[in-house]
């Protein structure tokens, strides 16, 4: 798997939050996903079912 640096990520916006993807199967890992998540104060999350390993 390639080395990722801080600015090397994809950003997804959903449910009023920003998810910065650093590690995902689409980027070379087998199953693990790692995200940096930005939430606004008072934001209510959406239900989420985990089907693979994730790191936030």
N, C-alpha and C positions, 0 to 999 in steps of 0.2 A: 504494500500500500504506500502511495506517495506521502511525503511530509507536507502538512498544510500549515501555513503561517496565519497570523491573526487577520490580515486583510483578505485572505483567500477563502471566501465562503459564499454560499448562495443565501439570499434572504427571501423568506416566504412570509407573507402577511395573512393571518387568518384569526378570527375570533378576537379581534382588537389587540393582537400581539404580533411582535416580529420575532421570527425564528431564524437564526443564522446557522446554517448547516455547515459543519466542518467535516463530519465523517458520516458516510451513508453507503449502502451498497452501490448506488449510482456513481460514487466517487472512488470505489476500489475496495471497500471493506467487504467482508463476507456477510455479516449480519448486523454489526454494531452501528448505531446512530449516535452522534454527539452534536448537541445544539447549544447555542447561547441564546437565551430567550429574554426579550424585553417586554415587560408588562407595565401598563399604566396603572396608577393607583385606583383602586376600586373596581378593576376589571374582574369580571366573573368568567371563569373558564368554562369550556365545553366538555362534556363527558368524553373520555378517551379510553379506548381499549388497546392495551399493549400486546402486539403480536410478535415483537422481536425485542432484543435488548436495546435500551435507549439511555443516554446520559444527557441530562439538562444542566 
